[in-house]
Amino acid sequence: MKNNELSGSFRYWMIWLHFWRMPLLLFISGAGTYMALGKRTIKQYAGERFRRLFIPLVFGIFVVVPPQIYYEHIAEYTGYFDFYKTVFNFVPYPEGSFSWHHLWFILYLLLYSLLLIPFFNYIRSERSEKFRATVSRWLSSPAGMLLIPSVIIIFTQAILRPYFPDETHDLTDLGFFVFYMCFFFFGVLFYSDRNLWLAIGQNRKHLLVAALFVLIPFYLLYFHFRGIVTFPWPEDTIETLFDITGMFMSWFTVLTVIAYGQYYLNKPHPWISKLNEGLYPFYILHQTVIIAIGYYICQLEWSIAAKYWSIAMLTLISCVGFYLLLIRPFNVMRFLFGMRPKQKSAVKLSQEIKRAA
């Protein structure tokens, strides 16, 4: 779905965001997964991951994602229910109506969480003490934390991407699967050692300089594709250099965002727990809401700015409204969206105990 009038200036900051927004989510998810392990047994952990990831994934595939495909083919059907029957033909998108669309993130997260269970077992054991000390020694410096993970990420892509050049985010797209798994893995690794985790924030100024510096070759190569700058090299060479620079930029920016988040945002606030609880349902809903609203607003004779801010604000209001009115109050909906059951207040619990007595 595209507006009839496009903005070239949007591309310049969106290409930057594109390279690090999902890697940042995977890195944070890796740290959060290690945190979720806590004192749980692996069996308890696997059960919790199933409830928090697999259930919302299935619910999303059959309830949240289909409207996106419907709006793409809206002219072909008499109504939504006429379209919805086609979902159960189980023909994969784009040929059919069965897809996980933006929920590939949840699918990947589920697979990473299960595939890395042996590593979780090891990193939590006393056997890993020497390994963690070595990793901390190598990665605690600005050069170490910037370059060693970057080289590992680029190495995996040099091996895999020639064989999996498609950006479909399906299970056959092994290059991107491993690319994102690297960020998840390093999220686990950095968070597993307190000194290493704190070293990110302590080196924030060095990380910021590196993240800004790498933007120079990144945008010069990008400007080549836009016809603003010309390099006398074959297009394949320029594309490869752009991909490599983009991977450096992805990792540098992720670390920088984490570093400044540690320094400026790591403060207690009564709203934090409430906001954290709503983030997961917000992610599950957001793309469908954007498309549903955008389909109608893009048909209006408004400026690009008016359409952009209308879609953004209405999406925010709609997702918050869905969450507060339809998801947060009801345990069934909380279960389907991967949230923990709503806890009874101390007063209600006391009253129930008295009645039972």
FENURHU-V131048 format. One record per helix or strand of 3 or more residues. SS is the DSSP state (@ for helix, = for strand). FROM is the first residue (numbers start at 1). TO is the last residue. If there is no record, write none. Layout:
# FENURHU-V131048
SS;FROM;TO, SS;FROM;TO
This chain:
# FENURHU-V131048
@;8;37, @;42;64, @;66;72, @;74;76, @;80;89, @;101;115, @;117;123, @;126;139, @;142;160, @;174;191, @;194;202, @;204;225, @;235;264, @;272;297, @;304;327, @;331;336, @;346;356
